[in-house]
Amino acid sequence: MKKIFKVLAAGLAAVTVLSGCGAEKDSLAQIKETGKIKVGIEGTFVPYGYHDKTGKLVGFEVEIAKLIAQDLGVEPEFVETKWDSLIAGLDTGKYDIVINNINPTEERRKKYDFTAPYAISRSEILVKKGTGITKLEDLKGKKCAQTPSSDYGQTAAAAGAEIVPTQGFSESTQLVINGQADCTVNDVVTVSDFLKKTTATNLDGIKVPGGEPVQISVMLAKGADPLKEKLNESIAKGLSNGSYAQIFEKYIGEDISPN
């Protein structure tokens, strides 16, 4: 009887391993089969991914996603989702990858996988003039408009700020302009771009000094190794041939490539 159980256990283990191998191939195989790769993105995050005056989805992450799809020989299908449920969409199979200024933190790596970085960034504080904020430590006790679950929301909370919850950067900036919040923290690319375009005259940008630049990577489900390999090949190609540098220059006026 014990022998039978051992044989059954071994058989089940083999099936489990084979199933795992199949799962690794499924995402890439399915993308190839359907002829499209589903990309999770907010669609409201200038200049990463947003709608222009004509309603067209544009942004440097949108163009990077299109290059990745081109290298895979498929079409991109953008699935716009609010930040608070964006990452969770990977769990439900809502999309294949997320390209949305995602930092591959240690906590996220426990549950998800990431490609090599395709860009880097640093933090900047958008402040209302006269608040006395000149550095990150000054956020203590200040009202900071943030999406609570975002990296920058957590940065502000860790600095002791009182978080005024919002759905995204656009709403956060309006609260600062209207005086309902003292500041908002985001990446330097986003804040600098906003300050160039806004007509508000009561704002200032405070760059957060020190520290290593934040890496930005494509996020995907764990176990999708064949897909990850192809994504990394595409990213390496875009960085080495200057395509990404041109895209960055087009949207933000500088190259934020990681190499």
VOMARDO-80331 format. One record per residue: residue number from 1; residue in one letter; chain; x negated, y negated, z negated of N, C-alpha, C in turn. Coordinates in steps of 0.2 Angstrom, whole numbers. Layout:
BEGIN
REC   nr  rest  kette  n.east  n.north   n.up  ca.east  ca.north  ca.up  c.east  c.north   c.up
REC  NUM     A      A       X        Y      Z        X         Y      Z       X        Y      Z
...
***
This chain:
BEGIN
REC   nr  rest  kette  n.east  n.north   n.up  ca.east  ca.north  ca.up  c.east  c.north   c.up
REC    1     M      A      -4        6      0        0         0      0      -4       -6      0
REC    2     K      A     -10       -6     -4      -14       -12     -5     -17      -13      2
REC    3     K      A     -19       -8      6      -22        -8     12     -17      -12     17
REC    4     I      A     -11      -10     17       -6       -13     21      -5      -21     20
REC    5     F      A      -5      -22     13       -5       -29     11     -11      -33     14
REC    6     K      A     -17      -30     13      -23       -33     16     -23      -35     23
REC    7     V      A     -20      -30     27      -19       -30     34     -15      -36     36
REC    8     L      A      -9      -36     33       -4       -41     34      -7      -48     32
REC    9     A      A     -10      -49     27      -13       -55     25     -18      -57     30
REC   10     A      A     -22      -53     32      -27       -54     37     -24      -57     44
REC   11     G      A     -18      -53     45      -15       -55     51     -11      -62     51
REC   12     L      A      -9      -63     45       -6       -70     44     -11      -75     44
REC   13     A      A     -17      -74     41      -22       -79     41     -24      -80     49
REC   14     A      A     -25      -75     53      -27       -76     60     -21      -80     63
REC   15     V      A     -15      -79     62      -10       -83     65     -10      -90     63
REC   16     T      A     -11      -91     57      -12       -98     54     -18     -102     58
REC   17     V      A     -23      -98     59      -29      -102     62     -27     -103     69
REC   18     L      A     -24      -98     72      -23       -99     79     -17     -105     80
REC   19     S      A     -13     -105     76       -8      -110     76     -11     -117     75
REC   20     G      A     -16     -117     71      -19      -124     69     -23     -126     76
REC   21     C      A     -26     -121     79      -30      -123     85     -25     -125     90
REC   22     G      A     -19     -122     91      -14      -124     96     -12     -131     94
REC   23     A      A     -11     -133     88       -8      -139     86     -13     -145     88
REC   24     E      A     -20     -143     87      -25      -148     89     -24     -150     97
REC   25     K      A     -22     -145    101      -22      -146    108     -15     -149    110
REC   26     D      A     -10     -148    106       -3      -150    108      -3     -158    109
REC   27     S      A      -6     -162    105       -5      -169    107      -8     -171    113
REC   28     L      A     -14     -169    115      -17      -171    121     -13     -168    127
REC   29     A      A     -12     -161    126       -8      -157    131      -1     -160    133
REC   30     Q      A       2     -163    127        9      -165    128       8     -172    132
REC   31     I      A       3     -176    130        2      -183    133       1     -182    141
REC   32     K      A      -3     -177    142       -4      -175    150       2     -173    153
REC   33     E      A       6     -169    150       12      -166    153      17     -171    154
REC   34     T      A      18     -176    149       23      -181    150      21     -187    154
REC   35     G      A      14     -187    155       11      -193    159      11     -199    156
REC   36     K      A      12     -199    149       12      -206    145       9     -205    138
REC   37     I      A       7     -210    135        4      -210    129       8     -215    125
REC   38     K      A      11     -213    119       15      -218    115      11     -221    110
REC   39     V      A      11     -228    111        7      -232    107      11     -236    101
REC   40     G      A      10     -235     95       13      -239     90      10     -246     89
REC   41     I      A      14     -251     89       11      -258     89      16     -263     86
REC   42     E      A      14     -268     82       19      -272     80      23     -277     85
REC   43     G      A      19     -279     90       21      -283     95      23     -291     93
REC   44     T      A      21     -292     87       22      -299     85      15     -302     82
REC   45     F      A      10     -299     83        3      -301     80      -2     -304     85
REC   46     V      A      -1     -311     86       -6      -315     90     -13     -315     87
REC   47     P      A     -18     -314     91      -18      -312     98     -19     -305    100
REC   48     Y      A     -17     -300     95      -18      -293     95     -13     -290    100
REC   49     G      A      -7     -291     98       -1      -289    103       5     -293    101
REC   50     Y      A       7     -296    106       13      -301    105      16     -302    112
REC   51     H      A      22     -306    112       26      -307    118      24     -314    120
REC   52     D      A      23     -315    126       21      -322    129      28     -326    130
REC   53     K      A      27     -331    133       33      -336    134      38     -332    139
REC   54     T      A      36     -328    143       40      -324    148      43     -318    145
REC   55     G      A      41     -316    139       44      -310    135      39     -304    136
REC   56     K      A      34     -305    140       29      -299    142      25     -298    136
REC   57     L      A      24     -291    134       20      -289    129      12     -290    131
REC   58     V      A       9     -294    128        2      -295    130      -3     -295    123
REC   59     G      A      -9     -296    124      -14      -296    118     -20     -292    120
REC   60     F      A     -25     -293    116      -31      -289    118     -30     -282    116
REC   61     E      A     -26     -280    111      -25      -273    109     -21     -270    114
REC   62     V      A     -16     -273    117      -12      -271    122     -16     -269    129
REC   63     E      A     -21     -273    130      -25      -272    136     -30     -266    135
REC   64     I      A     -32     -266    129      -37      -260    127     -33     -253    127
REC   65     A      A     -26     -254    125      -22      -248    125     -21     -246    133
REC   66     K      A     -20     -251    137      -19      -249    144     -25     -246    147
REC   67     L      A     -31     -248    145      -37      -245    148     -38     -238    145
REC   68     I      A     -36     -237    139      -37      -230    136     -32     -225    140
REC   69     A      A     -26     -228    141      -21      -224    145     -23     -222    152
REC   70     Q      A     -27     -227    155      -29      -227    162     -35     -221    162
REC   71     D      A     -39     -221    157      -44      -216    157     -42     -209    155
REC   72     L      A     -36     -209    152      -32      -202    151     -28     -200    157
REC   73     G      A     -28     -205    162      -24      -203    168     -16     -203    167
REC   74     V      A     -14     -207    162       -7      -208    160      -5     -215    159
REC   75     E      A       2     -216    158        4      -223    157       5     -224    150
REC   76     P      A       4     -230    147        5      -232    140      13     -234    139
REC   77     E      A      16     -231    134       22      -233    132      22     -236    125
REC   78     F      A      23     -243    124       22      -246    118      29     -246    114
REC   79     V      A      28     -244    108       34      -243    103      33     -248     98
REC   80     E      A      36     -254     98       36      -259     93      39     -257     87
REC   81     T      A      35     -258     81       38      -256     75      35     -261     69
REC   82     K      A      39     -263     65       37      -267     59      31     -264     55
REC   83     W      A      27     -268     52       21      -265     49      23     -260     44
REC   84     D      A      28     -262     39       29      -258     34      31     -250     36
REC   85     S      A      33     -249     42       34      -242     44      30     -240     50
REC   86     L      A      25     -244     51       21      -243     57      17     -237     57
REC   87     I      A      13     -236     51        9      -230     50      13     -224     49
REC   88     A      A      19     -224     46       23      -219     44      26     -216     51
REC   89     G      A      26     -220     56       28      -217     62      24     -212     65
REC   90     L      A      18     -211     63       14      -206     65      16     -199     63
REC   91     D      A      18     -199     56       21      -193     53      27     -190     56
REC   92     T      A      31     -194     59       37      -192     62      37     -191     70
REC   93     G      A      31     -192     72       29      -191     80      33     -196     84
REC   94     K      A      34     -202     81       37      -208     85      32     -210     90
REC   95     Y      A      25     -209     89       20      -211     94      14     -207     93
REC   96     D      A      10     -207     98        4      -203     98      -2     -206     94
REC   97     I      A      -2     -213     95       -8      -217     92      -5     -224     89
REC   98     V      A      -9     -227     85       -7      -234     83     -13     -238     84
REC   99     I      A     -12     -243     88      -17      -249     89     -14     -255     87
REC  100     N      A     -16     -257     81      -13      -263     78     -18     -266     72
REC  101     N      A     -24     -268     74      -29      -270     69     -29     -266     63
REC  102     I      A     -30     -260     64      -30      -255     58     -37     -254     56
REC  103     N      A     -38     -255     49      -45      -253     46     -45     -246     43
REC  104     P      A     -49     -242     45      -49      -235     43     -52     -235     36
REC  105     T      A     -48     -237     31      -50      -236     24     -51     -229     21
REC  106     E      A     -54     -228     16      -55      -221     13     -48     -218     12
REC  107     E      A     -43     -222      9      -37      -220      7     -33     -217     13
REC  108     R      A     -34     -221     19      -30      -219     25     -33     -213     28
REC  109     R      A     -40     -212     27      -43      -207     30     -41     -200     27
REC  110     K      A     -39     -200     21      -36      -194     18     -31     -191     21
REC  111     K      A     -27     -195     25      -21      -193     28     -21     -193     36
REC  112     Y      A     -25     -198     38      -25      -199     46     -32     -199     48
REC  113     D      A     -32     -198     55      -39      -198     58     -40     -205     62
REC  114     F      A     -46     -206     63      -48      -213     67     -53     -212     72
REC  115     T      A     -53     -216     77      -58      -216     82     -64     -220     79
REC  116     A      A     -69     -220     84      -74      -225     82     -71     -232     83
REC  117     P      A     -74     -237     80      -71      -244     80     -72     -247     87
REC  118     Y      A     -67     -251     89      -67      -254     95     -68     -262     94
REC  119     A      A     -68     -264     88      -68      -271     86     -70     -272     79
REC  120     I      A     -72     -278     77      -73      -280     70     -70     -286     68
REC  121     S      A     -69     -287     62      -66      -294     60     -68     -295     53
REC  122     R      A     -66     -302     51      -68      -304     44     -61     -307     42
REC  123     S      A     -61     -309     35      -55      -312     32     -55     -319     32
REC  124     E      A     -50     -323     33      -49      -330     32     -42     -331     29
REC  125     I      A     -43     -337     25      -37      -339     21     -34     -345     24
REC  126     L      A     -27     -345     26      -24      -351     29     -21     -354     23
REC  127     V      A     -23     -360     22      -20      -364     16     -17     -370     17
REC  128     K      A     -12     -372     13       -9      -379     13     -14     -384     10
REC  129     K      A     -16     -389     13      -20      -394     11     -18     -396      4
REC  130     G      A     -23     -397     -1      -21      -400     -7     -20     -395    -12
REC  131     T      A     -20     -388    -10      -19      -383    -15     -25     -381    -20
REC  132     G      A     -31     -384    -18      -37      -383    -21     -40     -376    -20
REC  133     I      A     -38     -373    -15      -41      -366    -13     -47     -367     -9
REC  134     T      A     -53     -365    -11      -59      -365     -7     -62     -358     -6
REC  135     K      A     -60     -353    -10      -63      -347     -9     -58     -341    -12
REC  136     L      A     -59     -335    -11      -54      -330    -12     -52     -330    -20
REC  137     E      A     -57     -331    -24      -56      -331    -31     -51     -337    -33
REC  138     D      A     -50     -342    -29      -45      -347    -31     -38     -345    -30
REC  139     L      A     -37     -339    -27      -30      -336    -26     -26     -335    -32
REC  140     K      A     -30     -334    -38      -27      -332    -44     -22     -337    -46
REC  141     G      A     -15     -334    -47      -10      -338    -49      -6     -342    -43
REC  142     K      A      -9     -342    -37       -6      -345    -32      -1     -341    -28
REC  143     K      A       4     -344    -25        9      -340    -21       6     -339    -14
REC  144     C      A       5     -332    -13        2      -330     -6       7     -326     -2
REC  145     A      A       9     -329      4       14      -326      8      10     -320     12
REC  146     Q      A      13     -314     10        9      -308     13      14     -302     14
REC  147     T      A      13     -298     19       16      -291     20      13     -287     14
REC  148     P      A      16     -285      9       13      -282      3       9     -276      4
REC  149     S      A      11     -272      9        8      -266     10       1     -266     15
REC  150     S      A       0     -272     18       -5      -273     22     -12     -274     19
REC  151     D      A     -17     -273     22      -24      -274     19     -25     -281     16
REC  152     Y      A     -22     -286     20      -23      -293     17     -19     -294     11
REC  153     G      A     -13     -291     11       -8      -292      5     -12     -289     -1
REC  154     Q      A     -15     -283      0      -18      -280     -6     -24     -284     -8
REC  155     T      A     -28     -287     -3      -34      -291     -5     -31     -297     -9
REC  156     A      A     -26     -300     -7      -23      -306    -11     -21     -304    -18
REC  157     A      A     -17     -298    -18      -15      -296    -24     -21     -294    -29
REC  158     A      A     -26     -291    -26      -32      -290    -30     -35     -296    -33
REC  159     A      A     -35     -301    -29      -38      -308    -31     -33     -311    -37
REC  160     G      A     -28     -308    -38      -23      -311    -43     -18     -316    -41
REC  161     A      A     -17     -316    -34      -11      -320    -31      -4     -317    -33
REC  162     E      A       0     -322    -33        7      -320    -34      10     -319    -26
REC  163     I      A      12     -313    -25       13      -311    -18      21     -313    -16
REC  164     V      A      21     -317    -11       28      -319     -8      29     -314     -2
REC  165     P      A      33     -309     -3       34      -304      3      36     -307      9
REC  166     T      A      33     -305     15       36      -307     21      35     -300     26
REC  167     Q      A      38     -301     32       38      -296     37      32     -296     42
REC  168     G      A      28     -302     41       22      -302     46      19     -309     45
REC  169     F      A      14     -310     49       10      -316     49      14     -322     51
REC  170     S      A      18     -322     56       23      -327     58      27     -330     53
REC  171     E      A      30     -326     49       34      -328     43      30     -331     38
REC  172     S      A      24     -328     37       20      -330     32      17     -337     33
REC  173     T      A      16     -339     39       13      -346     41      19     -351     40
REC  174     Q      A      25     -349     41       31      -353     41      32     -355     33
REC  175     L      A      31     -350     29       32      -351     22      26     -356     19
REC  176     V      A      20     -355     22       15      -360     20      16     -367     22
REC  177     I      A      18     -368     29       20      -374     32      25     -378     28
REC  178     N      A      31     -374     26       36      -377     22      35     -378     15
REC  179     G      A      29     -376     12       28      -377      5      31     -371      1
REC  180     Q      A      33     -366      4       36      -360     -1      31     -356     -3
REC  181     A      A      25     -357      0       19      -353     -2      13     -357     -1
REC  182     D      A       7     -356     -5        1      -360     -5      -3     -358      1
REC  183     C      A      -3     -351      2       -8      -348      7      -6     -342     10
REC  184     T      A      -9     -339     15       -9      -332     17     -16     -330     19
REC  185     V      A     -17     -324     18      -24      -321     20     -23     -316     26
REC  186     N      A     -27     -317     31      -27      -313     37     -34     -313     40
REC  187     D      A     -35     -310     46      -41      -310     49     -43     -316     52
REC  188     V      A     -49     -317     53      -52      -324     55     -49     -325     63
REC  189     V      A     -49     -320     66      -46      -321     73     -39     -323     74
REC  190     T      A     -35     -320     69      -28      -323     69     -27     -330     67
REC  191     V      A     -30     -331     61      -30      -338     58     -33     -343     62
REC  192     S      A     -38     -342     65      -42      -347     70     -37     -348     76
REC  193     D      A     -34     -343     79      -30      -344     85     -24     -348     83
REC  194     F      A     -21     -346     77      -15      -350     75     -17     -357     74
REC  195     L      A     -22     -359     70      -24      -366     69     -25     -370     76
REC  196     K      A     -28     -366     81      -29      -370     87     -22     -372     91
REC  197     K      A     -17     -368     89      -11      -369     93      -5     -372     89
REC  198     T      A      -6     -372     82        0      -375     78       0     -383     79
REC  199     T      A       6     -386     78        6      -393     78       6     -395     70
REC  200     A      A       6     -391     66        6      -393     59       0     -396     57
REC  201     T      A       0     -401     53       -6      -405     51      -8     -404     44
REC  202     N      A      -4     -400     40       -6      -399     33      -9     -393     31
REC  203     L      A     -12     -390     36      -16      -383     35     -23     -383     36
REC  204     D      A     -26     -378     33      -34      -378     34     -35     -370     34
REC  205     G      A     -41     -369     37      -43      -362     36     -49     -361     32
REC  206     I      A     -49     -356     28      -55      -355     23     -58     -348     25
REC  207     K      A     -64     -348     28      -67      -341     29     -69     -338     23
REC  208     V      A     -68     -332     22      -70      -328     16     -77     -326     17
REC  209     P      A     -82     -328     13      -89      -327     14     -91     -320     12
REC  210     G      A     -97     -317     14     -100      -311     12     -96     -305     14
REC  211     G      A    -100     -299     12      -97      -293     14     -98     -291     21
REC  212     E      A     -97     -284     22      -97      -281     29     -91     -283     33
REC  213     P      A     -92     -284     39      -86      -285     43     -81     -279     43
REC  214     V      A     -75     -280     44      -70      -275     44     -70     -271     51
REC  215     Q      A     -70     -265     51      -70      -261     57     -62     -260     59
REC  216     I      A     -61     -260     66      -54      -259     68     -54     -253     73
REC  217     S      A     -50     -248     71      -50      -242     75     -43     -240     77
REC  218     V      A     -43     -235     82      -37      -232     84     -35     -227     79
REC  219     M      A     -29     -227     76      -27      -222     71     -22     -216     75
REC  220     L      A     -24     -210     73      -20      -204     75     -19     -199     70
REC  221     A      A     -15     -194     71      -14      -189     66     -20     -184     66
REC  222     K      A     -21     -182     60      -26      -177     58     -25     -171     62
REC  223     G      A     -31     -168     65      -30      -162     68     -30     -162     76
REC  224     A      A     -29     -168     78      -28      -170     85     -35     -171     88
REC  225     D      A     -40     -166     87      -47      -167     89     -48     -168     97
REC  226     P      A     -45     -164    101      -46      -165    108     -44     -173    110
REC  227     L      A     -38     -175    107      -36      -182    109     -41     -187    106
REC  228     K      A     -43     -186    100      -48      -190     97     -55     -191    101
REC  229     E      A     -57     -185    104      -63      -185    108     -62     -189    114
REC  230     K      A     -56     -189    118      -55      -192    124     -54     -200    122
REC  231     L      A     -51     -201    117      -51      -208    114     -57     -212    113
REC  232     N      A     -62     -208    110      -69      -210    109     -72     -211    115
REC  233     E      A     -71     -207    120      -75      -207    126     -73     -214    130
REC  234     S      A     -66     -215    129      -63      -221    133     -66     -228    129
REC  235     I      A     -66     -227    123      -69      -233    119     -76     -235    120
REC  236     A      A     -80     -229    120      -87      -230    122     -88     -233    129
REC  237     K      A     -84     -231    133      -84      -233    140     -83     -241    141
REC  238     G      A     -77     -243    137      -75      -250    137     -80     -254    134
REC  239     L      A     -83     -252    129      -88      -256    125     -95     -257    129
REC  240     S      A     -97     -251    133     -103      -251    136    -103     -255    143
REC  241     N      A     -97     -254    146      -97      -258    153     -94     -265    153
REC  242     G      A     -93     -267    147      -92      -274    146     -84     -276    147
REC  243     S      A     -80     -271    148      -73      -272    149     -70     -275    142
REC  244     Y      A     -71     -272    137      -69      -275    130     -71     -282    129
REC  245     A      A     -77     -283    130      -80      -290    129     -76     -295    133
REC  246     Q      A     -75     -294    139      -71      -298    144     -64     -299    141
REC  247     I      A     -61     -294    138      -54      -295    135     -54     -299    129
REC  248     F      A     -59     -298    125      -60      -302    119     -61     -309    121
REC  249     E      A     -65     -311    126      -66      -318    128     -60     -321    130
REC  250     K      A     -56     -317    134      -50      -319    137     -45     -322    132
REC  251     Y      A     -44     -318    126      -39      -319    121     -42     -324    115
REC  252     I      A     -48     -323    114      -50      -326    108     -57     -331    109
REC  253     G      A     -60     -330    115      -65      -335    116     -72     -332    113
REC  254     E      A     -72     -326    111      -78      -323    108     -78     -316    108
REC  255     D      A     -84     -313    108      -84      -305    108     -85     -303    101
REC  256     I      A     -80     -298    100      -79      -295     93     -81     -288     93
REC  257     S      A     -84     -286     98      -86      -279     99     -91     -277     93
REC  258     P      A     -90     -270     91      -94      -268     85    -101     -267     86
REC  259     N      A    -103     -267     93     -110      -266     94    -113     -272     98
***
